[in-house]
């Protein structure tokens, strides 16, 4: 979640300065497809300082290649790649916003106007974006050319539809990391309500986020019992998130149908696998929503308030590097963002921690006894965004903000706790 036009990549300077990381897990939106015209994204103050190339929305292979090349010129991003190994997976913006199996919200078919573009030999304001599947193939070609990915079909083949990107990494008997891919074969998003009622399509078992073969692979990995922890690298929020009460909002209406909430049969199947995972505790690691979360994962949200033991696992959601969070979406007021995030927690009590102001990264530490996540934010003069916008400061720094844990066997989030200290294996001289 790193819009180049959204700010300086200070978070990567912070990561590059660390010597205690085994890897960087990037969960998508490494590049964004938007141009620098009417579709420009990010603070106006950075126009002319951090602009996209090409200046138009990415559609052709040359466009996607140039956009990846541009991001790779950032010195802080270069330093983070040089310092640490990376595990990466794409989300939607590496293709185009809210992509699904056969289309996307931000894709105009051959005859539709795209007012952000004036191309050579074309009328002003018209760009034919063509067939979506052809566009996606070009985007993924450029992604594989520019990103550190060893294609899983060559070393870990599994039944799948399209190009296999999901894969698994093992860390002895401590943990496995399953990296999922949820754009290539997902069913089209649907509205949360229809004709004044909750949309029944949200619970339709024929609609999928990952394809059924990938979901089975993931569930089998979680229930295998091979390791103490099973980490899931995941693009969109997995926990149930209900909308805030208000005019026109129905009881039980979910906040965002692009998340797992929009595919509740798949969500329920994976929660059931987590609940049946025996001695392996599931931990979902998520991106996408440009804010910091620590969630319990109740199998039955209705029963959660009476019994936290209904939680089948936990989820930690990392902040964005620069992409707009709650504060920016709500007009730039940190106070408003704090009120709204507190209201979300009240409606969704399994959201133990939610912060929508800071931009930065999360550090996840796994031991046999617990998993801990520390949230680090970019700061300008010590301010994480309460008064100033640290994304605009090329001399900004990073600093720790808060930490949350899940103890082995609890399958719940506890905290806040103290910041991680030095690695114990380093302290022993290992």
N, C-alpha and C positions, 0 to 999 in steps of 0.2 A: 504494500500500500504506500507507494512512494511516487507521488506525482512530482516530476521534475519542476513543473511550473508552480507547485504548491509550496516550495521552500527549499532551503539548503539541507543537504543530507547529513546533518550533524550527527544523527544517531549512528551512522556508519563509522564516523570518526571515533565515536565512543566504543563501538565494537572492535574496531581495528586496534585500539589501544589496550585491549584486554589480552592477557596471556593464559586465561583459565577456561577457554571454551573448547569443547571437542568439535563442535560444528555450528553453523548457522542454518536454521530451518526457516526457509522463506515460503510463505503459504499463498502467494499469488498477488496479482496486480503489481508486478515488477516494473512493467511499463504501462502507460495509459495511451489509449488510441486517440484522444481528443486533439484538436488543432489549437491554434492561437487566435482564431477569429471569434465569432460569437459563442463558440463552444469552449473558449478558454476556461480552464479550471484553476483556481488558486487566487492568492492575494493580488490585487491590481498593482501593488507596489513593486512586484517582481517582473511586470511586463517590461520587456527589453533587456532584462537581466538573466532570466531563466525562461527561455522560450523553447517551444517544441520545434523540432525539425523532423520531417517536413512540417511546414506550418499548417498543414491541412490534416484532417482525420486520416488515419492509416487505413488503407484499403488494398493496395498492391503489395507484391513481394518487396519491391524496392522501398515502399513506405515503411513496412515493418522492419526491414533490415536497418534502415537509417534511424528509426526510432530506438532500436536496441543499441545501435552504435553510439547514439547521442548519450543515452543513459550511462553507457560504459566509459564515457569521457569524464564523468564526475570523479574528482580525486578521492573523495571520502569513500565512495562506493568501490573504487579501484583498490583502496587500501584494505577494506574489509574482505574483498575477494582474495587479495594477496596473503592476508594473515590467516584465514581460516578456511577449512573445507565447507562447502555449502550443500545442503539438500533442498531442492527447489521443486515446486509444482505451480502450474498456472491456475489462475481463476478466470474471470470474465474479461478484464480489461486488456489482457494480452491479445484478445481477439476483438471484442467490443462489448459494451455494457449489457449485463443481464443476458448473456448468451445461453442458449439451450440447444437441443439436438439439431433443430432445423432452422433456427433463426436467432434473433436477438432484438432487444428493445431498441438498440442503437444501430440498426441496420436498415437501410432503405433499399428496396428491391430495384430492379433495373430502371423502372420508369418513374420512381418517386424522387422528389427534389431533396437535395441536401443543401440547405442554405448557407452552410459554413464554407463552401468551396467555390472557387472560380478557377477552372483548369484550362490549360492550353487548348484552344480550339473549341471550348465548350461555352455555352451561354452562362452569364454571370449567375452564380447561385445554384447551379445544377451539376451534380456529379452522379453518374450511374455507379452504384455500389455493387451491382451485379448479383450473382448467385451466392447465397450465404455460405454454402458448403465449400465452394471454391475459395471464398475469402478466408474461411477458417483454415483450410489446408495451407494457404500461404502464410497465415499468422503462425501456425504451429511449425511450419518449416523454418521460419525465421527464429522462432523460439529455440528449436533444437540446434540451430546453427550457433546461437549466441550464448546459450545457457549451459552450465555444467551438469548435463544429464547423460547418464549411460542408459540407453533405452532398455527398459526392463525385458522386452521380448527377447533380447539377446542373451540374458543371463538369469531371468526369473520369469519365464513365460507362464501366463495364466489365461484361461478362456476370457475373452473380452470382445467388445464391439469397437472397431476402429483401431487407432494406435494406442497401445498400452502405455500408460504413464504411471499407474499405481504400482507400488513396490514396497518391499519390507526390508528393514535393516535390523540386525540382531546385535545386542550388546551383552554377550555372555548369558548368564541366567538372571541378570538384573532386569533387562527390559528389551522389548521389541518396539520398533517404530514402524507403523503402517502408514504410508503416505497415500491418500486417496485422491482421485480426480473426479470432479463432479460437474463438469460442463459439457463434455463431449456427447453424453448420452442421456442427459436429463430431459424429462418431459417439460413442456412449456409451462411457465409460471401461470397461475390463475389468480383471479381476485380473491380476497379473503371473505367477501360476502357477495351474495347474489340475491336480488329481489327481496332484500330486507332480512335475509337469513344467512347463517354461516354456510359457506360454499361446500357442498358435499364432495366436490372434486378434491379437496384437501386431504381427505381420508381414503381416496380411491386407491386400492392396492395395485391397479394397473398403471399408476403414475409413479415414476421413479426419479430419484436424484442420481445415485450411481446406478449403472445397469445391474440387473439381478446377479450376474456372475461375479461382479466386483463386490457386491454386498455380501454374498456368501463367503467369498475369500476373506473379507474383513471380519465377519462374524466367526469364521473358523479360526482365524488367527487369535482373536480375543479369547475364545473358549478353549484354546489348545492347552493352557496351563503350563507352557514352557518356561515362563519368566515371572518374576514378582510383579512387574508392571507391564501394561501394554499401552503404549502411546499411540495416538492417532493424529497424524498431521492432516488437517481438515480445513476447507476453505471458508464455509459459512457457519454461523452460530448453530450449534446442535441443540442446546437447551430450549425448552418451550419458553417463548416470550410473548406474553399477552399484551395487547394494546392498553394504553391508559384509558380510563373511563372518560367519556365525553359524548357530545352530541353525535348521534349516528353510529356510535361504537357499541357493538353487541356483546353481551357476556360470552366469554370464551373466544373472542376474536383475536387472532394472532397478529403480531406486529408486522411481520415481513414474510411474505410467501416465497421469496427467493431463498430463504434459509431452509433448514430441515423442516421447520414448521409447515412449509408448503407441500411437504411430501410425508405425511404423518404415518403412512403404513411402513415406509422404510425407516422412519424415526423409531417407531414402536418395535420393529424387528431388531434393530440394533440395540435398543435399550434392553430388550429381552435377552440378547446374547450377552450383554454386559452383566446383567443380573445373574446369568448362569455361568459366569466365568470362573467360579470357584476361587482358587488361591491367587489368581491374577487380577490385579486391580486396574481398571481402565482409566486412562487420563486422556481427554480430548484436548488437542492444542489447535487453536483456531485463529483465523485472521478476519479480514473483510470489513468489519463494522467500525473500524477507525476509533476504537475506544478500548478500555481495559476492563476485563470481567474476570471474576472467579465464581464459578457456578457449581452447585450440586446438580445431579441429573436424576430427578425422581422418576421412577417408572410410572407412577400415578400422581400427577401434580395435585389432584384434589385431596389426596391423603397426606401430602407432604407436611402441611402445617401441624398435623398431629404426631407425625412420626418421621424423623429425618432418615430412619433406616430404610425408607423406600428409595433412597438414592442409590443408583447402580454404579455410579462413578462420578468423576468431576471433570470440569472443563475450565481451562485457562485461555482467555482471549487476549491477544497482544494489541497494543496501540498501533496506529499508523506512524510511518516515518514523517510524512508531510500531509497526507490526504486529509481533507476536512473532517473533523469529528463533531460531536454533539455541539460544542461551543460555536463552531463556525456555522453549522447548519441552522442553529437557533439565533443567528444574527450577531455573533461575536461576544455575547455576554457570558462570562464565566459563572456569574450568579444564577442566571437562568439555566445553564447547563447543569449546575449542581442540584437545583430544584427538580429538574426533569429526571435526572438519573436517580434521585432519591425516590421519586414517584414510581419509576419503573421497578425499583427494588420492593416497594410496598405492594405492588400488584403481583410481583414475581418473587416471592420470598426465598426461593432457592438461588437467586442471584445474590450471593453473599457480599460481593464487592463489585462496584461499577463506578468507573471514573471516565468522564467524557471530555476532559480538558487537555491533558498532556499528550504529547507526541514523543515517540521514542522506540523502546524495545522492551522485551521481557527476557529475563534469564531464568531458565528452568534447570533445576538441580535435582538429580535422582539418586537416592540411596536406598538400601534395602528397607530402611525404616520409614521413609517419607519422600514425597515429591514437593519441592518448594519452588514457587515462582516469585521472582523479584521484578517489579515494574520500575523502569528507568525512563526519565523524561528529559527532553531537551530544555535547557534553561538559558535565558538571556538576563544577565545580571541577577541570577538566582531565581528568576520568575519563570514558572513553567507555562504561563499563559493566562494568569489571573488578571494581569493588567496589560502587558505587552504581548506581541506575537513572536515567540522565539524562532519561528520558522524563517523570519525575515533577517535574522542576525547571522552573518557568516562567521562571526567569532563566538557563537553560542557554545555551550558546554553541555554535558549530560550529568545527571545526578540521580541517585536512588530515591524512590518515593515511598513504596510500601511493599510488603511481602505477605504471601499467603501459602498455606500448606495443605496437603492431604496426608494424614498418617496412614501407614500401611494397615489395611483391613477396615478402615473407617468409611471409605468411599464418600467422604464429605470434606468440605473446605473448612479450615479453621484459620483464625487470625483476626487481626494482623499479628505478625510475628516479626522478630528482628531480621535485619539484613543478613544475607549469606556472608559468611566469613571466607577465609582462604580455603581452597580445596583440601580435603583431608589427605588425599593421596599425594598431593604436592608437599604437604607438611611432613609426610613420612619420607619424603625424598624419592618417591616412586617415579 
